[in-house]
Amino acid sequence: DGLDEISMGATTTVCEINDGTLTNYKLDPRDYGFKFCARGELVGGDPAQNAEIARAIFSGEKSPRRDAVVLNAAAALYVAGKAPSIEDGVRLATSLIDNGEAYQKMRDFINITNTV
């Protein structure tokens, strides 16, 4: 659907490079327990609105935006070697949001960047 991240409204074409081997596949959010959503459900706004959206997601709000954050974080955790699969990355990202660690990291980042 033209988004530059893993989409929650369509499948995403992936080309994974692992030990010099290329593997192409489609990543479908429904395969990870998510539902497709309309692009409009993901739209942000100005910086203040986007900050509020981030706070809501990291405070436990259940929404298509949270689903997008979880799935994209899961892929990043997988690529970084912090999760052995995207499925495991989904569980880890969900846990980090639900237990408040992601919110605390966001607060730490805000505090550090506001003092520099």
ABEGO torsion letter per residue (X at the ends): XGBABBBAABBBBBBBBBGGBBBBBBBBAAAAGBBBBBAAAABBBBAAAAAAAAAAAAAGBBBAAAAAAAAAAAAAAAAAGABABAAAAAAAAAAAAAAGAAAAAAAAAAAAAAAX
